[in-house]
């Protein structure tokens, strides 16, 4: 064939062309005999043109267009044609269109293409992937000719082979780190990883990727962790990062998200195939693109099962109401533990509950979209067993009050009612005792329980006195404050105050509050401290007591 300028093609021959064929925008000046000897369809088209007394034929629906037709025409002329993974699908479809079958001529083009596909293309990993990519633009021809199905079978069969037997080349350039390292394998030089196929398959268009992954998953022979990694990589490869781009192509992105969720291995607490971070991001995308409600609900369920692995950063990308749904689902799953699994769930679940408790307290601390009611409702979802210590909750409450200065006294009371001051550590109690944002009643409760703790644990109190949080506060106040405390000690005239008793745990401001609300409590606490400090340390008190008893005896 001689290529002339513009879009005209001529056959090299001493004979003038006797048929003109228009394929799309290209015109071919050819000869009838070579075409009729190989193509049954050309025989009919030439006959129909002759009846109309014309030598021109127009083909509008040629699969593969003028390029595929040109290769078929060259074959009819007995010229050498080059077939490869990039053009074989188009030429196969064009040959089918032109009916270049064995009944037209033995060893025809269709036969030769089929031999090449089976002996060459489908035995190659790379070529199978390339051919599968080309089939999409040639639907429904490629589907009807089973090219799509045969490519999928070839690709999936190679994915499922033992990696140790692989001899073909593949692409594996991914460098996973941090939260992206969902599946981690020990990779040594010359050792083929289990996810060797992921990058090549993720280059497929979505429909083809979906079909390949469906076959791989349904086989039951592929590690679920590798399947999850392939899905995560595909999402990262094809979903746009910006919200604007996501919504612009909402329809296609919606289809992608829904299919990825369908293909995800079932999530459970014992085995983590997909990270909670990935699931939370996928949930966010599903909302943005308007995925089906069942898809979103499925993601909420999966996230709730892995909630203990989530980070505050991942939760903050969602609305408060959705976080509430996730936590509520998590707690519902906790309550559905069967009696047979109760011990196992207790051993594994106790740590899970504590992790979720810490997570939600941190979320309450950092989320700026919380209202008073949403703060209280979300906090109340967490059971007491998930909060053995209330320091995190106290921090969240304090932060909320700091950012919402408009809160009324009754609202602050409701907020602080979430917290059990008895579960505060010494450091948190010290901070709370000095916290002017807290209601006065809460401060008094903190001081009171610190008094009780000190009175019931005198040894622990003495041991802790040299490093007590209050002393750190007093040191920060400076020398002047320290002198005032010393003067206060002297004015009481009791050596027992050196024992580290409950009164010593109170800063001066807090002591005044305590005395104002509960008169006599501090004095009685001091007396209790004197008694607990031992008679050997307070001989004057003991002597006075003995003298008093002797006088009563002499009167009687």
SEBARO-684882 format. One line per 5 residues: number of its first residue (from 1); their letters; for each residue x, y, z of C-alpha. Coordinates in steps of 0.1 Angstrom, whole numbers. Layout:
NUM	A	X,Y,Z | ...
END
This chain:
1	XXXXX	0,0,0 | 12,35,-8 | 3,62,16 | -6,95,-2 | -12,128,14
6	XXXXX	-44,137,33 | -67,106,37 | -64,87,5 | -49,52,1 | -39,34,-31
11	XXXXX	-29,-2,-38 | 4,-7,-56 | -6,-24,-88 | -2,-21,-126 | -39,-23,-128
16	XXXXX	-62,6,-122 | -84,3,-91 | -119,-8,-98 | -135,-2,-64 | -134,28,-40
21	XXXXX	-141,22,-4 | -148,50,22 | -140,40,58 | -147,69,80 | -127,98,68
26	XXXXX	-102,78,47 | -107,67,11 | -91,35,-3 | -87,29,-40 | -85,-9,-43
31	XXXXX	-92,-39,-65 | -122,-62,-62 | -105,-96,-68 | -82,-96,-37 | -109,-84,-15
36	XXXXX	-136,-108,-27 | -113,-138,-23 | -109,-133,14 | -141,-115,26 | -176,-127,23
41	XXXXX	-190,-93,33 | -170,-76,6 | -186,-99,-19 | -221,-88,-9 | -211,-51,-8
46	XXXXX	-196,-52,-42 | -226,-70,-56 | -250,-44,-41 | -228,-15,-55 | -230,-31,-89
51	XXXXX	-267,-32,-88 | -267,5,-81 | -242,9,-110 | -215,24,-88 | -180,13,-78
56	XXXXX	-180,32,-45 | -187,16,-12 | -191,34,22 | -186,16,55 | -196,36,85
61	XXXXX	-196,10,112 | -162,-7,108 | -149,-18,142 | -114,-5,146 | -119,22,120
66	XXXXX	-98,27,89 | -66,15,105 | -80,-20,112 | -95,-20,77 | -62,-12,61
71	XXXXX	-45,-42,79 | -73,-65,66 | -69,-51,31 | -31,-57,32 | -37,-93,42
76	XXXXX	-61,-97,13 | -33,-85,-11 | -10,-111,5 | 12,-85,21 | 29,-90,55
81	XXXXX	10,-75,83 | 22,-68,119 | 0,-78,147 | 7,-70,184 | -11,-66,217
86	XXXXX	-21,-30,208 | -38,-37,175 | -49,-73,176 | -83,-67,192 | -92,-41,165
91	XXXXX	-80,-63,136 | -98,-93,151 | -131,-74,153 | -126,-59,118 | -119,-94,103
96	XXXXX	-151,-106,120 | -170,-77,104 | -156,-85,70 | -163,-122,75 | -128,-133,67
101	XXXXX	-135,-169,77 | -123,-203,66 | -152,-209,43 | -141,-178,23 | -105,-190,21
106	XXXXX	-84,-216,40 | -59,-201,65 | -78,-168,65 | -72,-139,88 | -95,-149,116
111	XXXXX	-78,-183,119 | -43,-168,120 | -53,-142,146 | -68,-169,169 | -36,-189,166
116	XXXXX	-16,-159,176 | -38,-151,205 | -37,-185,220 | 0,-192,214 | 14,-158,222
121	XXXXX	-9,-131,236 | -27,-151,263 | 6,-166,275 | 20,-132,283 | 11,-113,314
126	XXXXX	18,-79,300 | 1,-86,266 | -30,-100,283 | -33,-67,303 | -28,-46,272
131	XXXXX	-53,-65,251 | -79,-63,279 | -74,-25,280 | -80,-23,242 | -113,-43,244
136	XXXXX	-132,-15,261 | -132,8,231 | -144,-21,208 | -175,-31,227 | -198,-49,220
141	XXXXX	-177,-66,193 | -149,-76,217 | -174,-90,242 | -193,-110,216 | -161,-125,203
146	XXXXX	-152,-136,239 | -120,-115,238 | -129,-97,270 | -137,-130,289 | -106,-147,276
151	XXXXX	-84,-118,286 | -100,-118,321 | -95,-155,324 | -58,-152,314 | -51,-123,338
156	XXXXX	-69,-138,368 | -53,-172,362 | -19,-157,363 | -28,-137,395 | -37,-169,413
161	XXXXX	-6,-189,405 | 20,-195,431 | 44,-164,431 | 74,-188,433 | 65,-201,398
166	XXXXX	63,-167,380 | 87,-163,351 | 72,-132,334 | 79,-96,340 | 56,-73,360
171	XXXXX	55,-38,374 | 62,-33,411 | 74,1,419 | 51,10,448 | 67,22,479
176	XXXXX	43,20,508 | 49,38,540 | 30,50,570 | -8,46,568 | -6,34,533
181	XXXXX	12,3,543 | -19,-18,547 | -3,-51,537 | 32,-57,547 | 53,-85,533
186	XXXXX	89,-96,539 | 106,-88,506 | 140,-100,498 | 160,-98,466 | 147,-122,440
191	XXXXX	117,-130,461 | 84,-123,443 | 59,-105,466 | 23,-117,469 | 10,-84,455
196	XXXXX	32,-84,424 | 2,-80,402 | -15,-51,418 | 0,-22,399 | -5,-37,365
201	XXXXX	-42,-46,372 | -48,-12,386 | -41,4,352 | -73,-12,339 | -104,8,333
206	XXXXX	-129,4,361 | -153,-21,345 | -124,-45,335 | -108,-41,369 | -141,-50,386
211	XXXXX	-145,-81,366 | -109,-93,372 | -112,-87,409 | -145,-104,411 | -130,-136,396
216	XXXXX	-100,-134,419 | -121,-128,450 | -146,-155,442 | -119,-181,437 | -111,-180,474
221	XXXXX	-75,-186,467 | -62,-151,471 | -51,-136,505 | -78,-111,516 | -51,-87,527
226	XXXXX	-37,-85,491 | -72,-80,477 | -78,-51,501 | -44,-36,491 | -53,-38,454
231	XXXXX	-86,-20,461 | -69,7,482 | -43,12,455 | -70,14,428 | -89,41,448
236	XXXXX	-57,61,453 | -49,57,416 | -82,67,401 | -102,88,426 | -94,125,424
241	XXXXX	-81,141,455 | -100,174,453 | -136,177,464 | -144,197,432 | -131,170,409
246	XXXXX	-149,143,429 | -183,160,425 | -177,170,388 | -175,133,379 | -198,122,407
251	XXXXX	-216,95,386 | -184,75,376 | -168,80,411 | -201,68,427 | -199,37,406
256	XXXXX	-163,31,416 | -169,36,453 | -199,13,453 | -180,-15,436 | -149,-11,458
261	XXXXX	-171,-15,489 | -188,-45,473 | -154,-61,467 | -138,-53,501 | -131,-84,522
266	XXXXX	-154,-87,551 | -141,-66,581 | -139,-81,615 | -120,-72,647 | -98,-103,647
271	XXXXX	-84,-97,612 | -76,-63,597 | -76,-64,559 | -84,-27,554 | -72,1,578
276	XXXXX	-99,21,596 | -83,52,581 | -89,40,545 | -125,30,554 | -132,64,569
281	XXXXX	-118,82,538 | -139,59,516 | -169,67,537 | -163,104,532 | -160,100,494
286	XXXXX	-192,79,493 | -211,107,509 | -196,133,486 | -205,114,454 | -239,104,467
291	XXXXX	-233,66,469 | -263,44,477 | -275,44,513 | -268,7,516 | -232,13,506
296	XXXXX	-228,40,532 | -244,19,559 | -220,-10,550 | -191,13,554 | -204,26,587
301	XXXXX	-207,-10,599 | -171,-18,587 | -157,14,604 | -174,6,636 | -158,-28,637
306	XXXXX	-124,-12,634 | -131,20,654 | -104,12,679 | -78,16,652 | -90,50,641
311	XXXXX	-73,83,648 | -88,116,658 | -77,131,625 | -97,105,605 | -128,112,626
316	XXXXX	-126,149,622 | -132,148,585 | -168,137,592 | -198,154,606 | -206,150,642
321	XXXXX	-239,132,635 | -220,105,614 | -194,100,642 | -223,95,666 | -238,68,642
326	XXXXX	-204,50,641 | -200,50,678 | -236,40,684 | -230,11,659 | -198,1,677
331	XXXXX	-216,0,711 | -245,-20,695 | -220,-46,683 | -205,-48,718 | -239,-56,733
336	XXXXX	-245,-84,707 | -216,-105,719 | -228,-141,723 | -224,-160,755 | -201,-185,739
341	XXXXX	-177,-157,729 | -180,-137,761 | -147,-147,776 | -128,-142,743 | -145,-108,737
346	XXXXX	-137,-98,773 | -100,-105,768 | -98,-89,734 | -126,-64,738 | -114,-47,770
351	XXXXX	-85,-32,753 | -107,-23,723 | -132,-5,747 | -104,15,764 | -90,25,730
356	XXXXX	-124,37,718 | -130,56,751 | -97,74,747 | -105,81,710 | -138,97,717
361	XXXXX	-125,118,746 | -98,131,722 | -124,137,695 | -145,157,720 | -114,177,728
366	XXXXX	-105,186,692 | -138,188,674 | -149,224,670 | -184,216,655 | -199,202,687
371	XXXXX	-229,217,704 | -237,212,740 | -263,185,733 | -241,167,707 | -212,168,732
376	XXXXX	-233,153,759 | -250,127,737 | -217,115,722 | -200,113,756 | -228,93,771
381	XXXXX	-224,66,744 | -192,56,761 | -197,32,790 | -180,35,823 | -159,4,816
386	XXXXX	-142,23,787 | -133,52,811 | -115,39,842 | -98,74,843 | -117,106,835
391	XXXXX	-87,128,827 | -95,127,790 | -131,136,795 | -121,164,819 | -98,178,793
396	XXXXX	-126,177,767 | -150,194,791 | -125,221,800 | -117,228,763 | -154,230,755
401	XXXXX	-161,255,782 | -130,275,772 | -144,278,736 | -180,284,747 | -178,312,772
406	XXXXX	-215,318,767 | -225,287,787 | -249,293,815 | -244,279,850 | -270,252,844
411	XXXXX	-253,242,811 | -219,240,828 | -235,218,855 | -250,195,829 | -216,193,812
416	XXXXX	-196,186,843 | -222,160,853 | -206,137,827 | -175,136,848 | -168,116,879
421	XXXXX	-142,136,899 | -133,105,918 | -117,91,886 | -94,120,881 | -57,115,886
426	XXXXX	-38,137,911 | -25,159,883 | -60,164,868 | -75,170,903 | -49,197,910
431	XXXXX	-57,214,877 | -95,211,884 | -91,226,919 | -76,257,903 | -99,258,873
436	XXXXX	-121,290,875 | -142,278,846 | -156,249,866 | -188,254,887 | -180,260,924
441	XXXXX	-198,228,934 | -175,207,911 | -144,223,926 | -156,215,961 | -162,179,951
446	XXXXX	-127,177,937 | -113,190,970 | -135,168,991 | -125,136,974 | -89,146,975
451	XXXXX	-94,150,1013 | -109,116,1016 | -82,100,994 | -55,116,1016 | -72,106,1049
456	XXXXX	-77,70,1038 | -42,67,1024 | -19,84,1049 | 12,64,1039 | 6,71,1002
461	XXXXX	0,107,1010 | 33,110,1029 | 51,92,1001 | 36,115,975 | 40,147,995
466	XXXXX	75,154,983 | 64,153,947 | 27,163,950 | 11,184,922 | 2,210,947
471	XXXXX	38,216,956 | 46,221,919 | 18,247,918 | 31,264,950 | 66,265,935
476	XXXXX	53,282,904 | 35,308,925 | 69,320,937 | 86,326,970 | 59,349,983
481	XXXXX	32,323,980 | 54,298,997 | 59,321,1027 | 22,325,1030 | 17,287,1032
486	XXXXX	44,285,1059 | 28,312,1079 | -5,293,1076 | 11,262,1089 | 26,280,1119
491	XXXXX	-7,296,1128 | -23,262,1132 | 4,253,1158 | 4,216,1148 | 34,195,1139
496	XXXXX	11,170,1122 | 7,193,1091 | 41,181,1080 | 27,146,1075 | 13,155,1041
501	XXXXX	-24,152,1052 | -55,163,1033 | -53,200,1043 | -19,203,1028 | -33,192,994
506	XXXXX	-55,223,992 | -41,255,976 | -51,286,995 | -79,297,971 | -94,263,971
511	XXXXX	-92,260,1009 | -111,292,1013 | -138,279,989 | -139,246,1009 | -143,265,1042
516	XXXXX	-170,287,1028 | -192,259,1015 | -186,233,1042 | -176,251,1074 | -156,230,1098
521	XXXXX	-147,203,1072 | -112,215,1069 | -108,218,1106 | -121,183,1111 | -99,171,1083
526	XXXXX	-69,186,1100 | -78,169,1133 | -81,136,1114 | -47,142,1099 | -33,148,1134
531	XXXXX	-47,115,1146 | -35,96,1116 | 0,110,1120 | 5,89,1151 | 8,97,1189
536	XXXXX	45,97,1189 | 45,127,1166 | 21,148,1186 | 29,144,1223 | 13,176,1234
541	XXXXX	-21,165,1221 | -17,131,1237 | -7,147,1271 | -36,171,1270 | -60,143,1263
546	XXXXX	-46,122,1292 | -48,150,1316 | -84,156,1307 | -94,120,1313 | -76,120,1347
551	XXXXX	-96,150,1358 | -129,134,1349 | -119,103,1368 | -111,123,1400 | -145,141,1399
556	X	-164,109,1397
END
